Amino acid sequence: MNKAKLLALLASGEDSRHQFKRDFTHIDALAAELIAFANTGGGRLFIGVADDGQVSGLDATDVARLNQLLSNAASQSVRPPINTVTTNVKTGQGLVIVVNVAEGLNKPYVDTQGRIWVKSGADKRHVTAREEMQRLFQASGLVYADEVPARPATISDLDLSAFAQYFNRRYRKPVEVTGQQLPQLLKNLNLVRDGVPNLAGLLLFGKTPQAIKPSFVIKAVAFPGTVLHDNRYLDSEDIDGNLFEQYRRGIAFIKRNLRHVQGNQGFNSPGLLEVPEDVFEELLVNALVHRDYFISAPIRLLIFTDRVEIISPGHLPNHLDVEQIRFGLSNLRNPALASHAFYMLPYRGLGSGIPRATEAWPDIELIDDRRGNQFKAVIRRHEDGEINSQPESQPESQPESLESRVLRILANKPANKAEISAQLGQKEISGQLNKVMRDLLAAKMIEHTIPNKPNSRLQQYRLCTP
């Protein structure tokens, strides 16, 4: 770094990535600054600069002393130790030490008293809230919210009949033939921990999950205008139940509050949803599976006349940004939940949900709101096309995707494509069915019964063995 670049940075003032200090004499004060950067997003510490950005400067003796202090702080007063990179920049007022601190890979970092420091704007603060500490451990992969025991729940709070059906559908054998006691089987599938259902087990198979975790619901509201503070609404619903029930009712809420276009369908047909249903399937499942469950807050589903917003608690993990997830990069924030959702929801994993949604409907804005600690998907509604004047007012229907219907058919027994098409009520094998079958094969959710002869007339399909 040269003098010109230094002065340009100082002129911009302090923020969460740039901190100014005249000097350090106490090792604990220096360690706290390093810890705050390492626990947040990394940054630069400028020593020899006043709070207002004016260079106070250091002499050679100061630099030697501070370099030793910095070395001791980073190696002895920060746990685990961190590495810093320093640059000395010469100015007319003296030297400035620029300390580069990378975002840590082993969060949370603590001082010698076990205190956790994080950046808060241009300042730092001591973390005391349990949820915030848990998120720091989560960022390092030391703990996952979905694997934490959901006390005071017990195994009797789970719908064991629903679990047995799921197990039989996924593994193609009844629970009884495993020879394992139910608590041990649930533990092996990462649904129970220490004899208590974990959050994944409760949310997937709980009889009434909100009796234990009341915040984990979807708050859905449809407004007649374009602003959130409108005191009028067209429709509202607190959507509770297990994750599949929340998904089902969430999709139904969207469908009954969006318009329909006639497209190429017949005059008497109900029409197509103004935004492809697949878009909402992908984004709603993404919210349910990948939200931050260390935050006790609901998912919000807001429908306005010009857009639909799906707001999930928790911003993106620090190493991901919006552009990366648009290209399929992902982070398994809730691995136990995701592993089972793959077989229970139209969830394909591998970071494919966001790219699939944006491909089907490019007019989607993704907002990683770090200050508000939330992630927002904004789906723009278009006014063009032949649109019915009223939202759908038909009774709520099962919003099951074609993928889920195919998987449900194959859960009973293997079938060929013609048999699947017939069970779907199709007169002939559709292009959409062919596409879905290709996608399910590529995702390794189904497989050929004759793998060496994929075009055999005797070819059938079955669910993959995990």
Sequence and secondary structure as in RCSB ss.txt:
>XXXX:A:sequence
MNKAKLLALLASGEDSRHQFKRDFTHIDALAAELIAFANTGGGRLFIGVADDGQVSGLDATDVARLNQLLSNAAS
QSVRPPINTVTTNVKTGQGLVIVVNVAEGLNKPYVDTQGRIWVKSGADKRHVTAREEMQRLFQASGLVYADEVPA
RPATISDLDLSAFAQYFNRRYRKPVEVTGQQLPQLLKNLNLVRDGVPNLAGLLLFGKTPQAIKPSFVIKAVAFPG
TVLHDNRYLDSEDIDGNLFEQYRRGIAFIKRNLRHVQGNQGFNSPGLLEVPEDVFEELLVNALVHRDYFISAPIR
LLIFTDRVEIISPGHLPNHLDVEQIRFGLSNLRNPALASHAFYMLPYRGLGSGIPRATEAWPDIELIDDRRGNQF
KAVIRRHEDGEINSQPESQPESQPESLESRVLRILANKPANKAEISAQLGQKEISGQLNKVMRDLLAAKMIEHTI
PNKPNSRLQQYRLCTP
>XXXX:A:secstr
  HHHHHHHHHT  BTTEEEES    HHHHHHHHHHHHHTT EEEEETB TTS B  B HHHHHHHHHHHHHIII
IISBS   EEEEEEEETTEEEEEEEE   SS   B TT  BEEEETTEEEE   HHHHHHHHHHTTS  GGGSB 
TT  GGGB HHHHHHHHHHHHSS GGGG   HHHHHHHTTSEETTEEBHHHHHHHBSSGGGT TT SEEEEE SS
S TT S  SEEEEE SSHHHHHHHHHHHHHHHS EE TTS TTS  EESS HHHHHHHHHHHHHHS TTS   EE
EEE SSEEEEEEES   TT  HHHHHTT    SSHHHHHHHHHHSS   TT HHHHHHHH   EEEEEETTTTEE
EEEEE    S B SS   S       HHHHHHHHHHHS B HHHHHHHTT SS  HHHHHHHHHHHHTTSEEESS
TT TT TT  EEE   
